[in-house]
Amino acid sequence: MNNSRFITPPSTVKNQGNHTVVLIDADNQDINELHVFFTSSVKDFDVYLYQGDYGDLEYLNYITNQAEWVLINEKSQVSIQNYDKQTKFGLSQSVRYPVEYFEQIQKQFIDKTIESVL
């Protein structure tokens, strides 16, 4: 059973051990691709969806402090200063689509699981 979930403002959730990510200014295609990925994912994720036009900096500060990582669309006007756990995504970035990041995290999880069995 998959326990990944999308969280939208102004909601917050209690961490249940899921990998927590803030996804800033993702488009509908990015979100749909993640939804499909989550249906077969073996790792659970909590993904806070934040659109820059929401404009609640207190909420943004709170969720970024809860997250293990932040993914920001390269076209976004949102800037998070002095925060070293962030990656820009977009066609000119090393992570082109958010789903690539989640695939990497899942692969690391699977590799660690296999190593612990061996």
Phi and psi in radians as a Rosetta constraint file:
Dihedral C 1 N 2 CA 2 C 2 CIRCULARHARMONIC -1.609 0.35
Dihedral N 2 CA 2 C 2 N 3 CIRCULARHARMONIC 2.275 0.35
Dihedral C 2 N 3 CA 3 C 3 CIRCULARHARMONIC -2.003 0.35
Dihedral N 3 CA 3 C 3 N 4 CIRCULARHARMONIC 0.404 0.35
Dihedral C 3 N 4 CA 4 C 4 CIRCULARHARMONIC -1.265 0.35
Dihedral N 4 CA 4 C 4 N 5 CIRCULARHARMONIC 2.605 0.35
Dihedral C 4 N 5 CA 5 C 5 CIRCULARHARMONIC -2.645 0.35
Dihedral N 5 CA 5 C 5 N 6 CIRCULARHARMONIC 2.605 0.35
Dihedral C 5 N 6 CA 6 C 6 CIRCULARHARMONIC -1.700 0.35
Dihedral N 6 CA 6 C 6 N 7 CIRCULARHARMONIC 2.412 0.35
Dihedral C 6 N 7 CA 7 C 7 CIRCULARHARMONIC -2.151 0.35
Dihedral N 7 CA 7 C 7 N 8 CIRCULARHARMONIC 2.266 0.35
Dihedral C 7 N 8 CA 8 C 8 CIRCULARHARMONIC -2.049 0.35
Dihedral N 8 CA 8 C 8 N 9 CIRCULARHARMONIC 2.677 0.35
Dihedral C 8 N 9 CA 9 C 9 CIRCULARHARMONIC -1.042 0.35
Dihedral N 9 CA 9 C 9 N 10 CIRCULARHARMONIC 2.517 0.35
Dihedral C 9 N 10 CA 10 C 10 CIRCULARHARMONIC -1.671 0.35
Dihedral N 10 CA 10 C 10 N 11 CIRCULARHARMONIC 0.342 0.35
Dihedral C 10 N 11 CA 11 C 11 CIRCULARHARMONIC -1.268 0.35
Dihedral N 11 CA 11 C 11 N 12 CIRCULARHARMONIC 2.638 0.35
Dihedral C 11 N 12 CA 12 C 12 CIRCULARHARMONIC -2.357 0.35
Dihedral N 12 CA 12 C 12 N 13 CIRCULARHARMONIC 2.807 0.35
Dihedral C 12 N 13 CA 13 C 13 CIRCULARHARMONIC -2.336 0.35
Dihedral N 13 CA 13 C 13 N 14 CIRCULARHARMONIC 2.732 0.35
Dihedral C 13 N 14 CA 14 C 14 CIRCULARHARMONIC -1.376 0.35
Dihedral N 14 CA 14 C 14 N 15 CIRCULARHARMONIC 2.318 0.35
Dihedral C 14 N 15 CA 15 C 15 CIRCULARHARMONIC -1.179 0.35
Dihedral N 15 CA 15 C 15 N 16 CIRCULARHARMONIC 2.252 0.35
Dihedral C 15 N 16 CA 16 C 16 CIRCULARHARMONIC -1.918 0.35
Dihedral N 16 CA 16 C 16 N 17 CIRCULARHARMONIC 0.437 0.35
Dihedral C 16 N 17 CA 17 C 17 CIRCULARHARMONIC 1.578 0.35
Dihedral N 17 CA 17 C 17 N 18 CIRCULARHARMONIC 0.063 0.35
Dihedral C 17 N 18 CA 18 C 18 CIRCULARHARMONIC -1.329 0.35
Dihedral N 18 CA 18 C 18 N 19 CIRCULARHARMONIC 2.678 0.35
Dihedral C 18 N 19 CA 19 C 19 CIRCULARHARMONIC -1.240 0.35
Dihedral N 19 CA 19 C 19 N 20 CIRCULARHARMONIC 2.177 0.35
Dihedral C 19 N 20 CA 20 C 20 CIRCULARHARMONIC -1.877 0.35
Dihedral N 20 CA 20 C 20 N 21 CIRCULARHARMONIC 2.236 0.35
Dihedral C 20 N 21 CA 21 C 21 CIRCULARHARMONIC -2.341 0.35
Dihedral N 21 CA 21 C 21 N 22 CIRCULARHARMONIC 2.453 0.35
Dihedral C 21 N 22 CA 22 C 22 CIRCULARHARMONIC -1.745 0.35
Dihedral N 22 CA 22 C 22 N 23 CIRCULARHARMONIC 2.228 0.35
Dihedral C 22 N 23 CA 23 C 23 CIRCULARHARMONIC -1.992 0.35
Dihedral N 23 CA 23 C 23 N 24 CIRCULARHARMONIC 1.969 0.35
Dihedral C 23 N 24 CA 24 C 24 CIRCULARHARMONIC -1.832 0.35
Dihedral N 24 CA 24 C 24 N 25 CIRCULARHARMONIC 2.197 0.35
Dihedral C 24 N 25 CA 25 C 25 CIRCULARHARMONIC 1.017 0.35
Dihedral N 25 CA 25 C 25 N 26 CIRCULARHARMONIC 0.704 0.35
Dihedral C 25 N 26 CA 26 C 26 CIRCULARHARMONIC -1.329 0.35
Dihedral N 26 CA 26 C 26 N 27 CIRCULARHARMONIC 2.580 0.35
Dihedral C 26 N 27 CA 27 C 27 CIRCULARHARMONIC -1.607 0.35
Dihedral N 27 CA 27 C 27 N 28 CIRCULARHARMONIC 3.042 0.35
Dihedral C 27 N 28 CA 28 C 28 CIRCULARHARMONIC -1.056 0.35
Dihedral N 28 CA 28 C 28 N 29 CIRCULARHARMONIC -0.625 0.35
Dihedral C 28 N 29 CA 29 C 29 CIRCULARHARMONIC -1.120 0.35
Dihedral N 29 CA 29 C 29 N 30 CIRCULARHARMONIC -0.742 0.35
Dihedral C 29 N 30 CA 30 C 30 CIRCULARHARMONIC -1.048 0.35
Dihedral N 30 CA 30 C 30 N 31 CIRCULARHARMONIC -0.778 0.35
Dihedral C 30 N 31 CA 31 C 31 CIRCULARHARMONIC -1.171 0.35
Dihedral N 31 CA 31 C 31 N 32 CIRCULARHARMONIC -0.723 0.35
Dihedral C 31 N 32 CA 32 C 32 CIRCULARHARMONIC -1.104 0.35
Dihedral N 32 CA 32 C 32 N 33 CIRCULARHARMONIC -0.708 0.35
Dihedral C 32 N 33 CA 33 C 33 CIRCULARHARMONIC -1.109 0.35
Dihedral N 33 CA 33 C 33 N 34 CIRCULARHARMONIC -0.682 0.35
Dihedral C 33 N 34 CA 34 C 34 CIRCULARHARMONIC -1.154 0.35
Dihedral N 34 CA 34 C 34 N 35 CIRCULARHARMONIC -0.716 0.35
Dihedral C 34 N 35 CA 35 C 35 CIRCULARHARMONIC -1.006 0.35
Dihedral N 35 CA 35 C 35 N 36 CIRCULARHARMONIC -0.800 0.35
Dihedral C 35 N 36 CA 36 C 36 CIRCULARHARMONIC -1.094 0.35
Dihedral N 36 CA 36 C 36 N 37 CIRCULARHARMONIC -0.793 0.35
Dihedral C 36 N 37 CA 37 C 37 CIRCULARHARMONIC -1.002 0.35
Dihedral N 37 CA 37 C 37 N 38 CIRCULARHARMONIC -0.781 0.35
Dihedral C 37 N 38 CA 38 C 38 CIRCULARHARMONIC -1.119 0.35
Dihedral N 38 CA 38 C 38 N 39 CIRCULARHARMONIC -0.454 0.35
Dihedral C 38 N 39 CA 39 C 39 CIRCULARHARMONIC -1.147 0.35
Dihedral N 39 CA 39 C 39 N 40 CIRCULARHARMONIC -0.407 0.35
Dihedral C 39 N 40 CA 40 C 40 CIRCULARHARMONIC -2.103 0.35
Dihedral N 40 CA 40 C 40 N 41 CIRCULARHARMONIC 0.100 0.35
Dihedral C 40 N 41 CA 41 C 41 CIRCULARHARMONIC -1.194 0.35
Dihedral N 41 CA 41 C 41 N 42 CIRCULARHARMONIC 2.498 0.35
Dihedral C 41 N 42 CA 42 C 42 CIRCULARHARMONIC -1.664 0.35
Dihedral N 42 CA 42 C 42 N 43 CIRCULARHARMONIC -0.168 0.35
Dihedral C 42 N 43 CA 43 C 43 CIRCULARHARMONIC -1.911 0.35
Dihedral N 43 CA 43 C 43 N 44 CIRCULARHARMONIC 2.470 0.35
Dihedral C 43 N 44 CA 44 C 44 CIRCULARHARMONIC -1.670 0.35
Dihedral N 44 CA 44 C 44 N 45 CIRCULARHARMONIC 2.497 0.35
Dihedral C 44 N 45 CA 45 C 45 CIRCULARHARMONIC -2.297 0.35
Dihedral N 45 CA 45 C 45 N 46 CIRCULARHARMONIC 2.521 0.35
Dihedral C 45 N 46 CA 46 C 46 CIRCULARHARMONIC -1.924 0.35
Dihedral N 46 CA 46 C 46 N 47 CIRCULARHARMONIC 2.105 0.35
Dihedral C 46 N 47 CA 47 C 47 CIRCULARHARMONIC -2.105 0.35
Dihedral N 47 CA 47 C 47 N 48 CIRCULARHARMONIC 1.965 0.35
Dihedral C 47 N 48 CA 48 C 48 CIRCULARHARMONIC -1.442 0.35
Dihedral N 48 CA 48 C 48 N 49 CIRCULARHARMONIC 2.114 0.35
Dihedral C 48 N 49 CA 49 C 49 CIRCULARHARMONIC -1.663 0.35
Dihedral N 49 CA 49 C 49 N 50 CIRCULARHARMONIC 2.151 0.35
Dihedral C 49 N 50 CA 50 C 50 CIRCULARHARMONIC -2.305 0.35
Dihedral N 50 CA 50 C 50 N 51 CIRCULARHARMONIC 2.216 0.35
Dihedral C 50 N 51 CA 51 C 51 CIRCULARHARMONIC -1.808 0.35
Dihedral N 51 CA 51 C 51 N 52 CIRCULARHARMONIC 2.331 0.35
Dihedral C 51 N 52 CA 52 C 52 CIRCULARHARMONIC -0.962 0.35
Dihedral N 52 CA 52 C 52 N 53 CIRCULARHARMONIC -0.518 0.35
Dihedral C 52 N 53 CA 53 C 53 CIRCULARHARMONIC -1.326 0.35
Dihedral N 53 CA 53 C 53 N 54 CIRCULARHARMONIC -0.097 0.35
Dihedral C 53 N 54 CA 54 C 54 CIRCULARHARMONIC -1.132 0.35
Dihedral N 54 CA 54 C 54 N 55 CIRCULARHARMONIC -0.714 0.35
Dihedral C 54 N 55 CA 55 C 55 CIRCULARHARMONIC 1.274 0.35
Dihedral N 55 CA 55 C 55 N 56 CIRCULARHARMONIC 0.231 0.35
Dihedral C 55 N 56 CA 56 C 56 CIRCULARHARMONIC -1.679 0.35
Dihedral N 56 CA 56 C 56 N 57 CIRCULARHARMONIC 1.618 0.35
Dihedral C 56 N 57 CA 57 C 57 CIRCULARHARMONIC -1.192 0.35
Dihedral N 57 CA 57 C 57 N 58 CIRCULARHARMONIC -0.518 0.35
Dihedral C 57 N 58 CA 58 C 58 CIRCULARHARMONIC -1.146 0.35
Dihedral N 58 CA 58 C 58 N 59 CIRCULARHARMONIC -0.764 0.35
Dihedral C 58 N 59 CA 59 C 59 CIRCULARHARMONIC -1.126 0.35
Dihedral N 59 CA 59 C 59 N 60 CIRCULARHARMONIC -0.784 0.35
Dihedral C 59 N 60 CA 60 C 60 CIRCULARHARMONIC -1.038 0.35
Dihedral N 60 CA 60 C 60 N 61 CIRCULARHARMONIC -0.755 0.35
Dihedral C 60 N 61 CA 61 C 61 CIRCULARHARMONIC -1.069 0.35
Dihedral N 61 CA 61 C 61 N 62 CIRCULARHARMONIC -0.766 0.35
Dihedral C 61 N 62 CA 62 C 62 CIRCULARHARMONIC -1.088 0.35
Dihedral N 62 CA 62 C 62 N 63 CIRCULARHARMONIC -0.858 0.35
Dihedral C 62 N 63 CA 63 C 63 CIRCULARHARMONIC -1.224 0.35
Dihedral N 63 CA 63 C 63 N 64 CIRCULARHARMONIC -0.589 0.35
Dihedral C 63 N 64 CA 64 C 64 CIRCULARHARMONIC -1.196 0.35
Dihedral N 64 CA 64 C 64 N 65 CIRCULARHARMONIC -0.541 0.35
Dihedral C 64 N 65 CA 65 C 65 CIRCULARHARMONIC -1.260 0.35
Dihedral N 65 CA 65 C 65 N 66 CIRCULARHARMONIC -0.418 0.35
Dihedral C 65 N 66 CA 66 C 66 CIRCULARHARMONIC -1.460 0.35
Dihedral N 66 CA 66 C 66 N 67 CIRCULARHARMONIC -0.404 0.35
Dihedral C 66 N 67 CA 67 C 67 CIRCULARHARMONIC -1.461 0.35
Dihedral N 67 CA 67 C 67 N 68 CIRCULARHARMONIC 2.668 0.35
Dihedral C 67 N 68 CA 68 C 68 CIRCULARHARMONIC -1.465 0.35
Dihedral N 68 CA 68 C 68 N 69 CIRCULARHARMONIC -0.423 0.35
Dihedral C 68 N 69 CA 69 C 69 CIRCULARHARMONIC -2.726 0.35
Dihedral N 69 CA 69 C 69 N 70 CIRCULARHARMONIC 2.693 0.35
Dihedral C 69 N 70 CA 70 C 70 CIRCULARHARMONIC -2.200 0.35
Dihedral N 70 CA 70 C 70 N 71 CIRCULARHARMONIC 2.267 0.35
Dihedral C 70 N 71 CA 71 C 71 CIRCULARHARMONIC -1.926 0.35
Dihedral N 71 CA 71 C 71 N 72 CIRCULARHARMONIC 2.183 0.35
Dihedral C 71 N 72 CA 72 C 72 CIRCULARHARMONIC -2.129 0.35
Dihedral N 72 CA 72 C 72 N 73 CIRCULARHARMONIC 2.221 0.35
Dihedral C 72 N 73 CA 73 C 73 CIRCULARHARMONIC -1.038 0.35
Dihedral N 73 CA 73 C 73 N 74 CIRCULARHARMONIC 2.319 0.35
Dihedral C 73 N 74 CA 74 C 74 CIRCULARHARMONIC -1.048 0.35
Dihedral N 74 CA 74 C 74 N 75 CIRCULARHARMONIC -0.339 0.35
Dihedral C 74 N 75 CA 75 C 75 CIRCULARHARMONIC -1.547 0.35
Dihedral N 75 CA 75 C 75 N 76 CIRCULARHARMONIC -0.092 0.35
Dihedral C 75 N 76 CA 76 C 76 CIRCULARHARMONIC -1.231 0.35
Dihedral N 76 CA 76 C 76 N 77 CIRCULARHARMONIC 2.582 0.35
Dihedral C 76 N 77 CA 77 C 77 CIRCULARHARMONIC -1.568 0.35
Dihedral N 77 CA 77 C 77 N 78 CIRCULARHARMONIC -0.128 0.35
Dihedral C 77 N 78 CA 78 C 78 CIRCULARHARMONIC -1.287 0.35
Dihedral N 78 CA 78 C 78 N 79 CIRCULARHARMONIC 2.334 0.35
Dihedral C 78 N 79 CA 79 C 79 CIRCULARHARMONIC -2.281 0.35
Dihedral N 79 CA 79 C 79 N 80 CIRCULARHARMONIC 2.313 0.35
Dihedral C 79 N 80 CA 80 C 80 CIRCULARHARMONIC -1.997 0.35
Dihedral N 80 CA 80 C 80 N 81 CIRCULARHARMONIC 1.943 0.35
Dihedral C 80 N 81 CA 81 C 81 CIRCULARHARMONIC -1.468 0.35
Dihedral N 81 CA 81 C 81 N 82 CIRCULARHARMONIC 2.583 0.35
Dihedral C 81 N 82 CA 82 C 82 CIRCULARHARMONIC 0.930 0.35
Dihedral N 82 CA 82 C 82 N 83 CIRCULARHARMONIC 0.729 0.35
Dihedral C 82 N 83 CA 83 C 83 CIRCULARHARMONIC -2.277 0.35
Dihedral N 83 CA 83 C 83 N 84 CIRCULARHARMONIC 1.948 0.35
Dihedral C 83 N 84 CA 84 C 84 CIRCULARHARMONIC -1.573 0.35
Dihedral N 84 CA 84 C 84 N 85 CIRCULARHARMONIC -0.030 0.35
Dihedral C 84 N 85 CA 85 C 85 CIRCULARHARMONIC -1.836 0.35
Dihedral N 85 CA 85 C 85 N 86 CIRCULARHARMONIC 1.111 0.35
Dihedral C 85 N 86 CA 86 C 86 CIRCULARHARMONIC -2.520 0.35
Dihedral N 86 CA 86 C 86 N 87 CIRCULARHARMONIC 2.666 0.35
Dihedral C 86 N 87 CA 87 C 87 CIRCULARHARMONIC -2.416 0.35
Dihedral N 87 CA 87 C 87 N 88 CIRCULARHARMONIC 2.387 0.35
Dihedral C 87 N 88 CA 88 C 88 CIRCULARHARMONIC -1.518 0.35
Dihedral N 88 CA 88 C 88 N 89 CIRCULARHARMONIC 2.513 0.35
Dihedral C 88 N 89 CA 89 C 89 CIRCULARHARMONIC -2.154 0.35
Dihedral N 89 CA 89 C 89 N 90 CIRCULARHARMONIC 2.640 0.35
Dihedral C 89 N 90 CA 90 C 90 CIRCULARHARMONIC 2.722 0.35
Dihedral N 90 CA 90 C 90 N 91 CIRCULARHARMONIC 3.056 0.35
Dihedral C 90 N 91 CA 91 C 91 CIRCULARHARMONIC -1.103 0.35
Dihedral N 91 CA 91 C 91 N 92 CIRCULARHARMONIC -0.415 0.35
Dihedral C 91 N 92 CA 92 C 92 CIRCULARHARMONIC -1.749 0.35
Dihedral N 92 CA 92 C 92 N 93 CIRCULARHARMONIC 0.179 0.35
Dihedral C 92 N 93 CA 93 C 93 CIRCULARHARMONIC -1.892 0.35
Dihedral N 93 CA 93 C 93 N 94 CIRCULARHARMONIC 2.898 0.35
Dihedral C 93 N 94 CA 94 C 94 CIRCULARHARMONIC -1.198 0.35
Dihedral N 94 CA 94 C 94 N 95 CIRCULARHARMONIC -0.540 0.35
Dihedral C 94 N 95 CA 95 C 95 CIRCULARHARMONIC -1.778 0.35
Dihedral N 95 CA 95 C 95 N 96 CIRCULARHARMONIC 1.870 0.35
Dihedral C 95 N 96 CA 96 C 96 CIRCULARHARMONIC -1.409 0.35
Dihedral N 96 CA 96 C 96 N 97 CIRCULARHARMONIC -0.659 0.35
Dihedral C 96 N 97 CA 97 C 97 CIRCULARHARMONIC -2.297 0.35
Dihedral N 97 CA 97 C 97 N 98 CIRCULARHARMONIC 2.500 0.35
Dihedral C 97 N 98 CA 98 C 98 CIRCULARHARMONIC -0.947 0.35
Dihedral N 98 CA 98 C 98 N 99 CIRCULARHARMONIC -0.633 0.35
Dihedral C 98 N 99 CA 99 C 99 CIRCULARHARMONIC -1.021 0.35
Dihedral N 99 CA 99 C 99 N 100 CIRCULARHARMONIC -0.511 0.35
Dihedral C 99 N 100 CA 100 C 100 CIRCULARHARMONIC -1.074 0.35
Dihedral N 100 CA 100 C 100 N 101 CIRCULARHARMONIC -0.705 0.35
Dihedral C 100 N 101 CA 101 C 101 CIRCULARHARMONIC -1.081 0.35
Dihedral N 101 CA 101 C 101 N 102 CIRCULARHARMONIC -0.819 0.35
Dihedral C 101 N 102 CA 102 C 102 CIRCULARHARMONIC -1.157 0.35
Dihedral N 102 CA 102 C 102 N 103 CIRCULARHARMONIC -0.615 0.35
Dihedral C 102 N 103 CA 103 C 103 CIRCULARHARMONIC -1.103 0.35
Dihedral N 103 CA 103 C 103 N 104 CIRCULARHARMONIC -0.699 0.35
Dihedral C 103 N 104 CA 104 C 104 CIRCULARHARMONIC -1.116 0.35
Dihedral N 104 CA 104 C 104 N 105 CIRCULARHARMONIC -0.769 0.35
Dihedral C 104 N 105 CA 105 C 105 CIRCULARHARMONIC -1.103 0.35
Dihedral N 105 CA 105 C 105 N 106 CIRCULARHARMONIC -0.758 0.35
Dihedral C 105 N 106 CA 106 C 106 CIRCULARHARMONIC -1.098 0.35
Dihedral N 106 CA 106 C 106 N 107 CIRCULARHARMONIC -0.726 0.35
Dihedral C 106 N 107 CA 107 C 107 CIRCULARHARMONIC -1.072 0.35
Dihedral N 107 CA 107 C 107 N 108 CIRCULARHARMONIC -0.754 0.35
Dihedral C 107 N 108 CA 108 C 108 CIRCULARHARMONIC -1.052 0.35
Dihedral N 108 CA 108 C 108 N 109 CIRCULARHARMONIC -0.739 0.35
Dihedral C 108 N 109 CA 109 C 109 CIRCULARHARMONIC -1.073 0.35
Dihedral N 109 CA 109 C 109 N 110 CIRCULARHARMONIC -0.800 0.35
Dihedral C 109 N 110 CA 110 C 110 CIRCULARHARMONIC -1.135 0.35
Dihedral N 110 CA 110 C 110 N 111 CIRCULARHARMONIC -0.779 0.35
Dihedral C 110 N 111 CA 111 C 111 CIRCULARHARMONIC -1.040 0.35
Dihedral N 111 CA 111 C 111 N 112 CIRCULARHARMONIC -0.757 0.35
Dihedral C 111 N 112 CA 112 C 112 CIRCULARHARMONIC -1.138 0.35
Dihedral N 112 CA 112 C 112 N 113 CIRCULARHARMONIC -0.674 0.35
Dihedral C 112 N 113 CA 113 C 113 CIRCULARHARMONIC -1.113 0.35
Dihedral N 113 CA 113 C 113 N 114 CIRCULARHARMONIC -0.759 0.35
Dihedral C 113 N 114 CA 114 C 114 CIRCULARHARMONIC -1.120 0.35
Dihedral N 114 CA 114 C 114 N 115 CIRCULARHARMONIC -0.760 0.35
Dihedral C 114 N 115 CA 115 C 115 CIRCULARHARMONIC -1.057 0.35
Dihedral N 115 CA 115 C 115 N 116 CIRCULARHARMONIC -0.666 0.35
Dihedral C 115 N 116 CA 116 C 116 CIRCULARHARMONIC -1.232 0.35
Dihedral N 116 CA 116 C 116 N 117 CIRCULARHARMONIC -0.436 0.35
Dihedral C 116 N 117 CA 117 C 117 CIRCULARHARMONIC -1.364 0.35
Dihedral N 117 CA 117 C 117 N 118 CIRCULARHARMONIC -0.650 0.35
